[in-house]
């Protein structure tokens, strides 16, 4: 044999004799060693009887180096949860996740499925060095989030996947504490999601309140109105959003009306039309105005008496 074949021959003899003790766990693949050791009949028979494969032995040696990340991708713990079990319509959804082993340049893929089985949100999130990731998803009142019920969050990371469910809808998220706005000398209490109120003006001619808003997304206004500010008959209120009639909820408790009015992103004006509305200046301001006008008339009358010459 030439030198190269001799070296190959000696190496294979060494592998066969040293690994023959664990040969029972390997599948037969003796053919690949047959040619290099064909000059030694005893070794050839050993290959056949012991069913040793150098390829198998080599793969065992290289497995920790070649298969480490692949193993981590498909055999690690992936958990995901939401900050709360249920969310109101319009309330942001907070998603928290954790992976056992962070994989280089791999992002977590988050999908949100509504109760009808439709995918309404998808995003890719970087995973921190400690394996954690998080995502806050904005929602809306209506639109893609109009369905109330059980929503599903599906997360994929490498070859791993998991999911979690949460309840959504059934109530309105008002974005925090109730707020107060003055109309004349009356204070109106309200909550609003995805917008802010810029001002409220009575329109005595149309018997309405005009509410100017600035929106961030689809949202809803819940406002409590004293009946001495605005009232209506058995036909109820007419609500216009940017001039278009919209559905709303209205309830009367004692001397107050509570209205819940949805609006879409980009809306600028909500008009509440009833059968009575306070004057623009309010009762105190109107009283002051009446007194002022009376005073002017009285003074004018006296001045005329002073300057008119006696006949």
Steps between C-alpha positions, in 0.01 A plus 500: 500500500614855442568721800165687492301177489716354776425796728128472423517128569670545840257772607195290424647197680546720806141629488354155454687337784453785746127555436398138461378497860211735420426354160160363592340847500605578142333409175706300248695703254813286461518543123678837527791341686520186289735620231764658731522185713436234235855381542422383852228229492472498878420869510246464219315233698518724807330778308219268392444344841529812714306727263719803558474813286768765498241741367288445808800540729603820322149642522494436876827687538384797290140516631567743789664743257268473201165436666507722807298791365265275304432308820433825687260619232277197525544390862472800729232650721298789350241674716265791430231673702300822510523753780127448571249226425245742352506840333234762428432628150768750404739389774862423397601131521829431680677176394789353700719212381808300602726255316735260672788552255540817294590426137720742307316712242166324565191712575179396672198513267174602671159459336158597640190306390148631567200282605404459132838342421631803311858621542481866607857577608849361430839628615862392542667571836865497603584267787712646782826341615320345800245333267212735576286692251190718522255679275218749559231483231265793447135410455193694391130521564363358178702425188715187520430477875120531483439134597465430872609159628805276529809610310811284443865606497729266307879529543771333290869502588736291289333159474300551820146634530243563772180696553287668766140627508339810652153654514436829321203739480176521694594833661667822394852603594501869584874539541507583871308717743191699426556859388309824545431774246309821560211618283390837625472456877430127468762227542464197273658167590635280220735220399648471152716239326746578220421873493488824695224760525608843378182679604120485532271776370120525531306577181169647613364528146537126436444407867828308504844467655795508260805307626834555325740203527849396390533124439790254518305192383145363493349574839196580710369783717297439815361825637254588778279802429272679748150537358517870573784516246334295226184292493278314256152357467392139449656500153846511652819674390632526146879452494711616205872428454643735238146553375408132469246336729651228719370233737536572871382391841301737724377443854312730736561489875334772709599841367780372278547346157790264433597467133747256345608609152745313272717685249763408244859615459510843337164617638496866603150583626223332696163674514235400756159626391209507746186707556656746745848639565629766736597838353864530402588723796340288774254611766736719708655661196154563355384658827805728502424595140138586586612716794757674284247577227247626758764727651589646161133573427450661841808720467402603149156599619640717781747667264219594266312658790805705595576642159153554366420875555189588697219655305 
